[in-house]
Amino acid sequence: MSGEAGVQGVYPVRGEKVGTALIGVLSGSADTRDIDRLVRVCHSLAIPYVRKRLTADRVLRSVLHLSPSDLAYDCVADLFAVTEDGKLPHFHAYFAAYPIESLSEEEILAHLRRLVFSRANHGIFRLYNEVDPNLGKILRNIKLALEHFKSLTIVERFGEPCLAPSEGDRLVDLNQFTTEELEINLRRYLHGSENIPVMLGKVALFLLEQFECSRVVSLMSVGIAFKNIYLMPMEGPEQSEAVPQGLDEAGLTMVIKEAVEKIRTKMVDRYSTMNRIEVSLLATYFSVIEERLVLTFSGDGHEKGLRELLRKRLDNLTEDEYRSTHKNRLEYLSRLTGKEVAGMLKKR
């Protein structure tokens, strides 16, 4: 059995029985072997959780340079903080609510898993504060605002804090929104000038008005979406960069095509897997984006916007249809591609 099989009552470390060790810790009779056993089990429980978070979070992956094992140790280390009288206060506080000596090994492991996931999540929030102070501030402000905000509540989903409407069907059996999808949809409600309480109100409104995905959304995804909405303007998605000297029109077109293909491939895989958008429509979007980028970087794009270029490809496209169905998706994809082009040009 691997060290990542710690689910559904199966012990994450072969042969490790954590009940006796935990009872020893809580009673004060634990020896070094008991502490070591508890550390091994907690670390093994944390690994699949932090691996999942790293897989889904490019921000953490890009700045941490830690293996899942190292990050798991970092996240659960404070569980083993010791007081002056030799106690482990986090374990005492958590298990004070449970009749530990009458619980089975499986029940103890289930409770321990919840404690480890909670501490791992706190550790990841701490790391966010260190590597991305702006996002850390937004997350803190969201938590503060939720203390007085009644339309949304914090719930836990697989150890991760999430937001959900306080009332109504949460549609928990449906797929969750990705961070990108959440941002695209919230841009229909937000302009980036609102304060956090108003933004949370719009999140609640959006969730209650939609029926295609779960109304339980990751708190981290909400924070990242808020940050991007604050930082990225609604219009003018392509960040014009000076074209490097010596790069002719053919070279520029090649860079744009390469960037478009890179983002298109990534988005086709993502959206087609989740059946959120037809591949043919995505192809039309990227055709529009490529034409707009060529015009923009050549200095001729100011008179032709995304809407006008899309209308050339979609017959009878109305203003209402553009705004309700295409605008936010198209602007979001255009921003991503424009940033990719700008980054590629900087390297030349």
KOLGU-519918 format. One record per residue (C-alpha): x, y, z. Coordinates in nm, 2 decimals. Layout:
BEGIN
(miro (X; Y; Z))
...
This chain:
BEGIN
(miro (0.00; 0.00; 0.00))
(miro (0.14; 0.34; -0.09))
(miro (0.17; 0.63; 0.15))
(miro (-0.12; 0.80; -0.03))
(miro (-0.39; 0.54; 0.03))
(miro (-0.51; 0.72; 0.34))
(miro (-0.88; 0.73; 0.26))
(miro (-1.19; 0.55; 0.36))
(miro (-1.05; 0.40; 0.68))
(miro (-0.74; 0.25; 0.52))
(miro (-0.43; 0.33; 0.71))
(miro (-0.19; 0.56; 0.52))
(miro (0.12; 0.39; 0.66))
(miro (0.13; 0.01; 0.66))
(miro (0.13; -0.13; 1.01))
(miro (0.09; 0.21; 1.18))
(miro (-0.18; 0.20; 1.45))
(miro (-0.23; 0.55; 1.56))
(miro (-0.49; 0.51; 1.83))
(miro (-0.25; 0.40; 2.11))
(miro (0.00; 0.67; 2.01))
(miro (-0.27; 0.94; 2.02))
(miro (-0.41; 0.82; 2.35))
(miro (-0.06; 0.84; 2.49))
(miro (-0.01; 1.19; 2.36))
(miro (-0.34; 1.30; 2.52))
(miro (-0.27; 1.13; 2.85))
(miro (0.08; 1.26; 2.87))
(miro (0.23; 0.91; 2.87))
(miro (0.36; 0.91; 2.51))
(miro (0.72; 0.82; 2.44))
(miro (0.94; 0.91; 2.14))
(miro (0.81; 0.62; 1.94))
(miro (0.45; 0.73; 1.99))
(miro (0.53; 1.08; 1.87))
(miro (0.73; 0.95; 1.57))
(miro (0.43; 0.72; 1.47))
(miro (0.19; 1.02; 1.50))
(miro (0.42; 1.23; 1.28))
(miro (0.44; 0.96; 1.02))
(miro (0.07; 0.91; 1.00))
(miro (-0.01; 1.29; 0.99))
(miro (0.25; 1.35; 0.72))
(miro (0.12; 1.06; 0.51))
(miro (-0.24; 1.19; 0.54))
(miro (-0.13; 1.54; 0.44))
(miro (0.06; 1.43; 0.12))
(miro (-0.24; 1.35; -0.11))
(miro (-0.42; 1.67; 0.01))
(miro (-0.13; 1.90; -0.07))
(miro (-0.05; 1.72; -0.39))
(miro (-0.41; 1.78; -0.50))
(miro (-0.38; 2.15; -0.41))
(miro (-0.05; 2.18; -0.60))
(miro (-0.19; 2.01; -0.90))
(miro (-0.48; 2.25; -0.92))
(miro (-0.29; 2.57; -0.82))
(miro (-0.03; 2.70; -1.07))
(miro (0.05; 3.00; -0.84))
(miro (0.18; 2.77; -0.56))
(miro (0.36; 2.54; -0.81))
(miro (0.54; 2.84; -0.97))
(miro (0.68; 2.99; -0.65))
(miro (0.72; 2.71; -0.39))
(miro (0.96; 2.47; -0.56))
(miro (0.87; 2.21; -0.29))
(miro (0.78; 1.85; -0.33))
(miro (0.44; 1.73; -0.19))
(miro (0.63; 1.55; 0.08))
(miro (0.82; 1.86; 0.19))
(miro (0.51; 2.08; 0.17))
(miro (0.32; 1.82; 0.38))
(miro (0.58; 1.84; 0.65))
(miro (0.58; 2.22; 0.64))
(miro (0.20; 2.23; 0.67))
(miro (0.15; 1.99; 0.96))
(miro (0.47; 2.09; 1.16))
(miro (0.28; 2.33; 1.39))
(miro (0.05; 2.04; 1.50))
(miro (0.35; 1.93; 1.70))
(miro (0.42; 2.25; 1.88))
(miro (0.49; 2.17; 2.24))
(miro (0.40; 2.37; 2.55))
(miro (0.63; 2.42; 2.84))
(miro (0.47; 2.13; 3.02))
(miro (0.53; 1.90; 2.73))
(miro (0.17; 1.89; 2.59))
(miro (0.07; 1.91; 2.22))
(miro (-0.21; 2.17; 2.25))
(miro (-0.35; 2.13; 1.90))
(miro (-0.43; 1.76; 1.96))
(miro (-0.57; 1.83; 2.30))
(miro (-0.80; 2.10; 2.18))
(miro (-0.93; 1.90; 1.88))
(miro (-0.98; 1.57; 2.05))
(miro (-1.13; 1.71; 2.37))
(miro (-1.47; 1.69; 2.20))
(miro (-1.44; 1.31; 2.13))
(miro (-1.44; 1.00; 2.36))
(miro (-1.11; 0.90; 2.22))
(miro (-1.07; 0.58; 2.42))
(miro (-1.40; 0.44; 2.30))
(miro (-1.33; 0.51; 1.93))
(miro (-1.22; 0.25; 1.68))
(miro (-0.89; 0.29; 1.49))
(miro (-1.09; 0.38; 1.18))
(miro (-1.29; 0.65; 1.36))
(miro (-0.97; 0.79; 1.52))
(miro (-0.81; 0.80; 1.18))
(miro (-1.11; 0.98; 1.03))
(miro (-1.10; 1.25; 1.29))
(miro (-0.72; 1.28; 1.26))
(miro (-0.76; 1.32; 0.88))
(miro (-0.99; 1.61; 0.93))
(miro (-0.75; 1.78; 1.17))
(miro (-0.46; 1.72; 0.93))
(miro (-0.65; 1.86; 0.63))
(miro (-0.75; 2.17; 0.83))
(miro (-0.39; 2.24; 0.94))
(miro (-0.26; 2.17; 0.59))
(miro (-0.51; 2.42; 0.45))
(miro (-0.40; 2.68; 0.72))
(miro (-0.04; 2.62; 0.61))
(miro (-0.13; 2.68; 0.24))
(miro (-0.31; 3.00; 0.34))
(miro (0.00; 3.11; 0.53))
(miro (0.22; 3.04; 0.23))
(miro (-0.01; 3.24; 0.01))
(miro (0.04; 3.54; 0.24))
(miro (0.41; 3.50; 0.20))
(miro (0.43; 3.45; -0.18))
(miro (0.13; 3.67; -0.29))
(miro (0.06; 3.94; -0.03))
(miro (-0.22; 4.09; -0.24))
(miro (-0.40; 3.77; -0.26))
(miro (-0.34; 3.71; 0.11))
(miro (-0.50; 4.05; 0.19))
(miro (-0.80; 3.97; -0.02))
(miro (-0.85; 3.63; 0.15))
(miro (-0.83; 3.79; 0.49))
(miro (-1.08; 4.06; 0.39))
(miro (-1.32; 3.80; 0.26))
(miro (-1.30; 3.61; 0.59))
(miro (-1.36; 3.93; 0.79))
(miro (-1.65; 4.04; 0.57))
(miro (-1.81; 3.69; 0.61))
(miro (-1.84; 3.75; 0.98))
(miro (-2.11; 4.01; 0.91))
(miro (-2.24; 3.88; 0.58))
(miro (-2.54; 3.64; 0.60))
(miro (-2.59; 3.54; 0.23))
(miro (-2.28; 3.32; 0.21))
(miro (-2.13; 3.08; 0.46))
(miro (-1.80; 2.90; 0.48))
(miro (-1.83; 2.52; 0.45))
(miro (-1.56; 2.25; 0.43))
(miro (-1.53; 2.03; 0.12))
(miro (-1.27; 1.76; 0.13))
(miro (-1.07; 1.96; 0.38))
(miro (-1.08; 2.28; 0.17))
(miro (-1.28; 2.59; 0.29))
(miro (-1.55; 2.69; 0.04))
(miro (-1.82; 2.94; 0.01))
(miro (-2.19; 2.84; -0.04))
(miro (-2.52; 3.02; -0.02))
(miro (-2.67; 3.02; 0.33))
(miro (-3.00; 2.92; 0.20))
(miro (-3.13; 2.71; -0.09))
(miro (-3.01; 2.40; -0.28))
(miro (-2.63; 2.40; -0.31))
(miro (-2.63; 2.16; -0.60))
(miro (-2.35; 1.96; -0.44))
(miro (-2.38; 1.67; -0.69))
(miro (-2.27; 1.89; -0.98))
(miro (-1.92; 1.97; -1.09))
(miro (-1.75; 2.27; -0.92))
(miro (-1.65; 2.58; -1.11))
(miro (-1.28; 2.61; -1.20))
(miro (-1.11; 2.93; -1.10))
(miro (-1.11; 3.05; -1.46))
(miro (-1.48; 2.97; -1.51))
(miro (-1.57; 3.15; -1.18))
(miro (-1.38; 3.46; -1.29))
(miro (-1.54; 3.46; -1.64))
(miro (-1.89; 3.45; -1.48))
(miro (-1.82; 3.70; -1.21))
(miro (-1.71; 3.96; -1.46))
(miro (-2.07; 3.98; -1.57))
(miro (-2.15; 4.11; -1.22))
(miro (-1.84; 4.30; -1.12))
(miro (-1.62; 4.58; -1.26))
(miro (-1.33; 4.57; -1.02))
(miro (-1.42; 4.90; -0.83))
(miro (-1.64; 4.73; -0.57))
(miro (-1.54; 4.66; -0.21))
(miro (-1.52; 4.31; -0.08))
(miro (-1.87; 4.29; 0.09))
(miro (-2.03; 4.41; -0.24))
(miro (-1.83; 4.16; -0.44))
(miro (-1.94; 3.88; -0.20))
(miro (-2.30; 3.99; -0.25))
(miro (-2.25; 3.95; -0.63))
(miro (-2.10; 3.61; -0.57))
(miro (-2.41; 3.50; -0.38))
(miro (-2.64; 3.64; -0.65))
(miro (-2.44; 3.47; -0.93))
(miro (-2.45; 3.13; -0.75))
(miro (-2.82; 3.14; -0.69))
(miro (-2.90; 3.24; -1.05))
(miro (-2.70; 2.96; -1.21))
(miro (-2.79; 2.59; -1.22))
(miro (-2.51; 2.43; -1.43))
(miro (-2.25; 2.38; -1.15))
(miro (-2.23; 2.33; -0.78))
(miro (-2.31; 2.64; -0.57))
(miro (-2.02; 2.54; -0.34))
(miro (-1.71; 2.72; -0.46))
(miro (-1.35; 2.72; -0.34))
(miro (-1.27; 3.02; -0.12))
(miro (-0.92; 3.03; -0.28))
(miro (-1.08; 3.04; -0.63))
(miro (-1.30; 3.33; -0.52))
(miro (-1.00; 3.51; -0.38))
(miro (-0.80; 3.46; -0.70))
(miro (-1.10; 3.57; -0.92))
(miro (-1.14; 3.89; -0.71))
(miro (-0.77; 3.96; -0.74))
(miro (-0.77; 3.92; -1.12))
(miro (-1.09; 4.13; -1.15))
(miro (-0.92; 4.41; -0.95))
(miro (-0.60; 4.39; -1.15))
(miro (-0.73; 4.34; -1.51))
(miro (-0.95; 4.60; -1.68))
(miro (-1.28; 4.49; -1.84))
(miro (-1.19; 4.63; -2.18))
(miro (-0.86; 4.65; -2.36))
(miro (-0.75; 4.30; -2.27))
(miro (-0.44; 4.29; -2.47))
(miro (-0.15; 4.45; -2.30))
(miro (0.04; 4.62; -2.59))
(miro (0.41; 4.58; -2.57))
(miro (0.67; 4.73; -2.79))
(miro (0.76; 4.50; -3.07))
(miro (1.13; 4.41; -3.05))
(miro (1.35; 4.58; -3.31))
(miro (1.43; 4.35; -3.60))
(miro (1.10; 4.15; -3.57))
(miro (0.92; 4.19; -3.90))
(miro (0.55; 4.15; -3.96))
(miro (0.60; 3.78; -4.05))
(miro (0.79; 3.72; -3.73))
(miro (0.52; 3.90; -3.52))
(miro (0.25; 3.69; -3.69))
(miro (0.44; 3.37; -3.61))
(miro (0.47; 3.47; -3.24))
(miro (0.09; 3.55; -3.22))
(miro (0.00; 3.22; -3.39))
(miro (0.22; 3.02; -3.15))
(miro (0.07; 3.20; -2.85))
(miro (-0.28; 3.15; -2.98))
(miro (-0.22; 2.78; -3.04))
(miro (-0.07; 2.73; -2.70))
(miro (-0.36; 2.89; -2.51))
(miro (-0.62; 2.73; -2.75))
(miro (-0.48; 2.38; -2.69))
(miro (-0.49; 2.43; -2.31))
(miro (-0.85; 2.56; -2.32))
(miro (-0.98; 2.30; -2.56))
(miro (-0.85; 2.03; -2.32))
(miro (-1.01; 2.20; -2.02))
(miro (-1.34; 2.30; -2.16))
(miro (-1.41; 1.99; -2.38))
(miro (-1.33; 1.76; -2.09))
(miro (-1.59; 1.94; -1.88))
(miro (-1.84; 1.98; -2.17))
(miro (-1.87; 2.35; -2.10))
(miro (-1.83; 2.49; -2.45))
(miro (-1.83; 2.34; -2.80))
(miro (-1.48; 2.30; -2.96))
(miro (-1.61; 2.47; -3.28))
(miro (-1.71; 2.78; -3.08))
(miro (-1.37; 2.79; -2.91))
(miro (-1.20; 2.77; -3.25))
(miro (-1.41; 3.07; -3.36))
(miro (-1.31; 3.26; -3.04))
(miro (-0.94; 3.20; -3.11))
(miro (-0.98; 3.30; -3.47))
(miro (-1.12; 3.63; -3.35))
(miro (-0.84; 3.67; -3.09))
(miro (-0.57; 3.60; -3.34))
(miro (-0.70; 3.86; -3.59))
(miro (-0.75; 4.12; -3.31))
(miro (-0.39; 4.06; -3.18))
(miro (-0.24; 4.10; -3.52))
(miro (-0.43; 4.43; -3.56))
(miro (-0.34; 4.55; -3.21))
(miro (0.03; 4.47; -3.22))
(miro (0.06; 4.62; -3.57))
(miro (-0.11; 4.94; -3.45))
(miro (-0.43; 4.90; -3.65))
(miro (-0.66; 4.73; -3.39))
(miro (-0.81; 5.03; -3.22))
(miro (-1.11; 5.05; -3.45))
(miro (-1.21; 4.68; -3.45))
(miro (-1.31; 4.52; -3.12))
(miro (-1.37; 4.16; -3.03))
(miro (-1.75; 4.21; -3.07))
(miro (-1.72; 4.34; -3.43))
(miro (-1.48; 4.06; -3.53))
(miro (-1.70; 3.80; -3.38))
(miro (-2.00; 3.93; -3.57))
(miro (-1.81; 3.86; -3.89))
(miro (-1.81; 3.49; -3.80))
(miro (-2.14; 3.44; -3.62))
(miro (-2.44; 3.54; -3.83))
(miro (-2.72; 3.73; -3.67))
(miro (-2.53; 3.79; -3.35))
(miro (-2.73; 4.03; -3.13))
(miro (-2.60; 4.27; -2.87))
(miro (-2.78; 4.08; -2.59))
(miro (-2.65; 3.74; -2.71))
(miro (-2.29; 3.88; -2.73))
(miro (-2.31; 4.02; -2.37))
(miro (-2.48; 3.72; -2.21))
(miro (-2.30; 3.44; -2.39))
(miro (-1.97; 3.55; -2.55))
(miro (-1.84; 3.87; -2.40))
(miro (-1.68; 3.75; -2.08))
(miro (-1.54; 3.43; -2.22))
(miro (-1.40; 3.60; -2.52))
(miro (-1.24; 3.89; -2.32))
(miro (-1.09; 3.64; -2.07))
(miro (-0.94; 3.42; -2.34))
(miro (-0.81; 3.73; -2.52))
(miro (-0.64; 3.85; -2.20))
(miro (-0.47; 3.52; -2.15))
(miro (-0.35; 3.51; -2.51))
(miro (-0.24; 3.87; -2.51))
(miro (-0.03; 3.81; -2.20))
(miro (0.13; 3.51; -2.36))
(miro (0.22; 3.71; -2.67))
(miro (0.37; 3.99; -2.45))
(miro (0.57; 3.74; -2.26))
(miro (0.71; 3.58; -2.57))
(miro (0.80; 3.92; -2.72))
(miro (0.99; 4.01; -2.40))
(miro (1.21; 3.70; -2.45))
(miro (1.32; 3.81; -2.80))
